[in-house]
């Protein structure tokens, strides 16, 4: 899936939360550098996209 196909995008700083979204049907779009302000440390930021349901979404045929 490409980011243009996502109907919703989410960023997660926790691998556990990212894995939960993946189990719910989300797709991993990217892993980028992030910063956890609560713990004052650099972390991985997981960017996930939720695809549209079949036949729905902006580009769905009529």
C-alpha positions in Angstrom: 0.0 0.0 0.0 1.2 3.5 -0.7 0.4 6.5 1.5 -2.0 7.8 -1.1 -4.2 4.7 -0.6 -4.5 5.2 3.1 -7.7 6.6 4.5 -6.1 7.2 7.9 -2.5 7.6 8.9 -1.1 7.1 12.4 2.3 7.4 14.0 3.3 5.1 16.9 6.5 5.4 19.1 6.0 2.0 20.6 6.7 -1.3 18.8 3.9 -2.9 20.8 1.3 -0.3 19.7 2.6 -0.6 16.1 2.2 -4.4 16.2 -1.4 -4.0 17.6 -2.3 -1.8 14.6 -0.7 -4.3 12.2 -2.8 -7.0 13.8 -5.9 -4.8 13.2 -5.2 -4.7 9.4 -3.1 -1.5 9.2 0.0 -1.4 7.0 3.5 -0.2 7.9 4.3 2.7 5.6 7.7 3.8 7.0 10.0 3.8 10.0 11.5 7.2 10.7 13.5 8.8 13.5 11.3 10.1 16.3 11.6 11.6 19.8 9.8 10.5 22.9 9.3 13.7 24.8 8.1 12.0 28.0 11.3 10.0 28.3 13.6 12.5 26.6 15.1 10.0 24.2 15.3 9.2 20.5 13.1 6.4 19.3 11.8 4.8 16.1 8.6 6.3 14.9 6.3 3.8 13.0 4.1 5.3 10.4 1.1 3.2 9.6 -1.8 3.5 7.2 -5.3 2.1 7.3 -6.5 1.0 3.9 -10.1 1.8 2.7 -12.5 -1.0 2.8 -12.9 -2.8 -0.6 -15.0 -0.6 -2.9 -14.8 2.4 -0.6 -12.5 5.4 -0.5 -11.7 8.4 -2.6 -10.6 6.4 -5.7 -13.2 3.7 -5.6 -15.2 3.1 -8.7 -18.7 4.4 -8.6 
